[in-house]
Amino acid sequence: MANENLDIDSKTAEELYEWYLDDKLIINRRYQRKLVWSLEEKTALISSMTQQYPIPLLLFVSIDNKREILDGMQRLEALMSFIEQRFSLNGKYFNLDAIALTKQLKDSGKLQQKEPVLSRESSTLIARYRFAISEYSSTEDHIDEVFRRINSNGKILSKQELRSAGCVSNFSELVRKISTIIRGDTTHSDIMGLNKIHNISICNDGLDYGINIDNHFYIRNHIISRPSIRDSDDEELVANILGYIFLDDKPTSGSTSLDTFYGEGSTSHAIHTRTQLENYIQTNGADKIVNNYLFVYEMIQKLFDANNLNFRSHILGNALMNPLMILVKIIKLRWIHILSYDQMVSRKINNQTTRCANSIFYTTLFTNSAPNYT
């Protein structure tokens, strides 16, 4: 029996760009991954289009008069960014005179032609490239499951991305919210137009738009690398910390515990663990937990920044240990214990550390004393 909820069609890049301009392409950040394609990946897509190579199907969910992108967000953003002059192909920019839509935007001053300009012939070839598309209509629960299955069996994702794909729980939402606030890619709503997503993309070398994370505390202190943030290691960190705080039976920091937090496993222990996570959030309130977590995070950051200390070198020295796990343990134990001291570390720093131990990491996680971040 044919699936009456699934329509197969094709659209040119120009037609997709018209949808984009009309704000008919939307994304749902509740389940979508971050916008993280590198410049190399973006240019490879455009190069494939110029050579008429096949590109995987784009999958949309029909919602009212709009199309929610279920699969293909990275590809579509790369295409639209190329058309709108955000990056070049072999040093040359899309010719805005190649199609009526971009010529009109150029003539009205809404787009400016960058140089050198790609030939009109090549630009037209890109605009006329035909994508296979599929439009799907279903319930929200089915959409989550379709997204999870697509991403579990398609392009290789990180473990954390696979955990998050299609997982809908208060815990996963809390991890996502805290992580986006710390990264800086927050939005007022989970639903947003594709024509705005480039503003919160994780910036890569060679791209002058999006969020530059080079000055992020994790990266400056060599706790997490840029590629690791792309793979959502920062969300693993948050999930590990929250799991330890919420659960009576303290879990280990590892994949098995994280898998359980995100819905894997049907044993009584796994079910009890997830129930306890959800109960903790409902009892204490998500906003309070977010506020307290961010307060502790900022206190760690201020402690090291104010004293011109690097987290990894100061805590670990030359020890070959994972700084990510060390940071997890610091917040888990709710205190900071400096492992190596030298002549440059003053009593003031030690006192600050002790105060963090006795007040910040314990009191703020379990009281209402933290400021409001939500």
N, C-alpha and C positions, 0 to 999 in steps of 0.2 A: 504493500500500500504506500502510495507516495506521501511524502511529508508535506502537508498543506501549509505548514508554518514557515517553509523555506523557499525563497525565490532566488534563482540563479540568473545573473545578468552580467553585463560588462559596461564600464564607463571609461571615457577618456580622462586623462589627467586634467584637461581643461574643464570637463564637466564636474570632476571632483573639486577643482578649485572654485567653481561657482558655488557648490554646496558650502565650501569653506567660507567664502565671502558672505554668504547668506546666513552664517552661523547655524547651519543645519547639521554639522558634524560635531558631536559632543563626546566627552569621555566621562567615565565614572571612576573617580579616584579611590572609591571604596575597594575596588578589586584590581584596577589597572596598576601595572608596575610603573616605576619612575621613568621619566623621559631621559634616557642615558646614552643613546647612540653617539658614538664618537664621530669626528669629522670624516675619518676614513670610511666608516660604515655608511655615512650619508652620501659621500661622493661615489661609493661603489654602487649604491642604488641608482643614482642618476646615470652613471656610466652604463649600467645594465639596460636602462631605458633607451639610451642613444643607440645601443647595439641590438635593441629589440629582443633582449633575452627575456624568458618568462620570469615573472615575479609572482610569489604566492598570493592566493586569493585573499581579498579583504572581506571581513565578516562584520556586518552591522546588525544591530537590533533596532527595529522600527519602533519608535516611541513618539506618539502624536505625529507631528510633521517633521520630526528630526530623526537622525540616525546615530545611535550610540555605538561607538567603535568597540567591537568585541575583540577583534584581532586585526592588527595592522596600524596601530597608533604610531609606532616608530617610523614606519615607511611613509605614512601620510604626512607626518610632521616634517620629515626630511624633504619630501617633494614640495610642500608649501613653503618651506624656508628657502629652498633653492629658487623657486619662482620669485619670492619676495626679496631676493638679493642678500640673504643672510650668509651665504657661502657660495663659492665658485666651483666650477668643474675645470680642472687643469688651468686654474688662474683666470678663467673667463666666466662672466655672469650671464644669466638668462636674459635674452633679448626681450625687453618689455614690449617692443613693437610687434612681436611675433603673433600675439593673439589680442582680440578686441578687449578682453577684460583687463589685462595688464596695461594695454595702451591707454585705456580710459583712466586708469588709476595714475599712470604716469602724467598724462596731460592735466589731470586735476591736482597734481602735486602730492598725492597720497603715497606714491612710490617714486623713488629716484633711481635712475639707471646708473649702475656702477660700471666701471670700465676696468679692463678691456671687456668687450661684449662678445658673447658667443654668437656664432653666425645665426642668421634668421632661420636658415634651413634646419640646423641642429636643434634650435629652440622649438621650432614648429614640430619637429619629430618627437620631442619630449612631450609637448602639449597634446599631441595626438596619440600618444601611447595608450593602449587600451588595457585596463585592469579588469580581471575577473572579480566580480563581487557577489556576495550572497547576503540577502536581507532576511533576518530571522525575527519572528515574533513569538514571545513566550512570557512566562511569569518571571519575577525577580529571582526566585529560588532556582529555576531552571537556567537562567542566564548565568548565575554564579557557577553552577555545575559545568555548563558548557565552557566557560572561561577556564575553569580548573583543568578540564580534560584537554583542551587545546594546548595549554601551556605545559601540561605534564608530558605530552607526547610530541611537542614540536621542538622549537629551538631550545637548546640546553640552557636552563635557567639555574640560578644558584639555589641551594637548599632552602634558604629563607624565602625566596620568591615562590618556590613550589609550595612551601607551607602556606604562604599567604594567599595563593591563587584560589579564589573561591571560598576561603574560610571566613565565615561571618560569625563573629562572637564579640562580646564586650571586651575580652582580653586582646584579641587581634586588633580591634579598633583602637584600643588604648595604646598599644605599642606603636601603631601607625601614627596616631596623633602626636605622641611625644616625640617620635623620630622626625616627623615633618617640621615640628616647631624648632627642634635643635638644628636641623639642616637648613631651615629657612624657606622651604618650598610649601608654605601653608597657603590655603585658599579659603575663602569664606564659605564655599559650598563644595561638596564632593563632585557635583556636576558642573562642568565648565566646557566652554567651546574650545575646539581644537585651535582656533585662531588666537587663543590666549595662552596656550600651554607652553609655548617657547619661552615665556617669561619666567617659568619656574623649572626649566630643564636644568639638569646638573651639567654645568659648563665644562667643556673639554678643550684641550689645546687646539688653537686655531679657530675657535668659535668665540665671537665677541658678544654673545647674548646668553641669557640664563643666569643661574646662580653660581658664582665662583666660590668653590669650597676650599681653595688652597689655604685660606686663613682660618679654616675650621679648627677648633681645639683638638679634635681627634687627629687631624692630619699634621698640624704644626708640632704636635707632641709625639708623632710616630706611633700612635695607638692603632689607628686604622688607616690604610692607604686609600688613595682615590679610587682605584679599581675595586677595592673592597666595599667602599660606600656604594658604588654602582651595583654591587652584588648583595646589598642590604645587610652587610655585617653589622652596621650600626643598629639595625632593628633587632638582630640577634642579641646584641649587648643589652638593649632595653628589655627584651623579653626575658633574658636570664635574670636580670636584676629584679624585675617585677615578680617573677616566679618565686624567687627566694623570699622576697618580702611577704608575699601573699600566703605561702603554704606553710603549714605547721611542720610537715615532714620535709625538711629542706632538701631540694633536688640538687643533683650535680649540674655543672655547667657543660652541657654537651648536646649533641644532636638528638639523643634519645628523649631527653626531657623536653626539648623544644618541640619535637614531633608530637609528643603527648599533649603539650599545651595547645597545639593547633589542630587537634582532632584525631590524630592517629592513635590506633589501639582501642580495643573494646573490652579490655580486662576491667575488673571491678576497680583496680587501683587507678587505671587511666581515667575512667569515668569519674571516680571520686576526686581525682586531681583537678579535672576541668570544672567540676561542680564547685570545688573550693575556690578556684580562681574567680569564677563568675560571682559567687556569693560574696567574696571579699570586695569586689568592685561595687556590687549593689549596696552593700552595707556601708562602705566608706565614701562612695560617690566618686565617679570618674574625674570630675573637675578638681576635687580636692587632691586626688592622687597625682594628677598632672601638675598642679601647682607645687606640691611638695617635692616631686621628682625634679622639676626644673629648678627649684630653689637650691636643692642639694647640688645639682649639676653646675649651676652658676657659681656656687661657693667653691667647688673644686677648681673651676676655671680661674676664678679671681685669686685664689690662694697661690696657684702656680704662676699666673701672669704677673701679679703684683710683686713677686719676688724674683722675677726673671728666671724661673726654673722650667726645665723641660721634663715633662712627666716621665717619659721612658728612661732618659739618662739618669734622672735623679732617683727614681724608685728602683730601677733595675741595674744601673751601672753597666757593666759588661756582661751581665748574666744573659744567657740565651733562653729567655722565657717569652711567652706571648703577652704583650702589654695589654691586650684586650681582656684576657682572663684576669690579669692583675687588677684592672679597673673594676671588673665585676666583683672581685673579692673585696676590694676596698669598700664598695658601697654595700655589699652583702654584710660585712662585719660592722658597718656603720661607723667606721673610724679609719683614720689614715695613720699608718705606721711607716715612717721613713726608714728604709732599710739601710741606706748608706749615708753617713754624715761626713762632712769635711770642714775645714777651717772656715769656709765661707758661709756656712749655715749658722745663722744667729739664733740666740735664745728666743727672739721674737717669733721666728718661723716655727720653732718647736712648740711655743705656746699656742700659736695659731692652729697648729696641727692638733694639739691636745684639745683645744676648744671645739674644733671640728668633730673630734672623736666623741666628746662628751655631750655636745649639744646638737650640732647640725645633723649628723648622720643618724642619730637616734631620735631626737625630739621632733625634727621637722617632718620625718616620714610618718609619724603617728600622732601629730597634733595639727591644729588649725593655724599655726603661727606663720606659715609661709605666705608671701604676697600672692595676689591673684594674677595668673598668667593667661586665663581663658577668657 
